[in-house]
């Protein structure tokens, strides 16, 4: 794997922890609803950011 793809992919995979924590705390009522929703939303935003970053890395012209 190319090393330029590594950081966005690691962030994308790590964001599943935020999403899982947000969903679990919402279902199990561990945290208040607002906090759970914020954690879940933050995880989704991190995934969006990492996908856009990966697209930018893929479409970036290579230096010769």
C-alpha positions as CSV (number, residue, x, y, z in Angstrom):
1,X,0.0,0.0,0.0
2,X,1.2,3.5,-0.8
3,X,2.2,5.5,2.3
4,X,0.1,8.5,1.2
5,X,-3.1,6.4,1.6
6,X,-2.2,5.2,5.1
7,X,-3.2,8.2,7.2
8,X,-6.7,8.8,5.7
9,X,-7.4,5.1,6.0
10,X,-6.2,4.9,9.6
11,X,-8.4,7.9,10.5
12,X,-11.4,6.3,8.7
13,X,-11.0,3.0,10.5
14,X,-10.5,4.7,13.9
15,X,-13.6,6.8,13.4
16,X,-15.6,3.6,13.7
17,X,-14.7,3.6,17.4
18,X,-16.4,7.0,17.8
19,X,-19.5,5.9,15.8
20,X,-19.7,2.6,17.8
21,X,-19.3,4.5,21.1
22,X,-22.0,7.0,20.1
23,X,-24.4,4.2,19.1
24,X,-23.8,2.1,22.1
25,X,-24.2,4.9,24.5
26,X,-27.4,5.9,22.8
27,X,-28.8,2.4,22.9
28,X,-27.6,1.6,26.4
29,X,-28.4,5.1,27.8
30,X,-24.9,5.4,29.2
31,X,-24.6,9.1,28.5
32,X,-27.3,11.8,27.9
33,X,-28.9,11.9,24.5
34,X,-27.1,15.1,23.5
35,X,-23.7,13.8,24.3
36,X,-24.3,10.5,22.5
37,X,-25.6,12.3,19.4
38,X,-22.6,14.6,19.5
39,X,-20.1,11.6,19.7
40,X,-22.0,9.8,16.9
41,X,-22.0,13.0,14.7
42,X,-18.3,13.6,15.4
43,X,-17.5,10.1,14.2
44,X,-19.5,10.7,11.0
45,X,-17.8,14.0,10.4
46,X,-14.4,12.4,10.9
47,X,-15.3,9.7,8.3
48,X,-16.5,12.3,5.9
49,X,-13.2,14.3,6.3
50,X,-11.1,11.1,5.9
51,X,-13.0,10.1,2.7
52,X,-12.6,13.6,1.2
53,X,-8.9,13.6,2.1
54,X,-8.5,10.2,0.5
55,X,-10.2,11.3,-2.7
56,X,-7.9,14.4,-2.8
57,X,-4.9,12.2,-2.4
58,X,-6.0,9.9,-5.2
59,X,-6.8,12.7,-7.6
60,X,-3.7,14.7,-6.9
61,X,-1.4,14.7,-9.9
62,X,1.9,12.8,-9.3
63,X,5.2,14.6,-9.4
64,X,7.6,13.4,-12.0
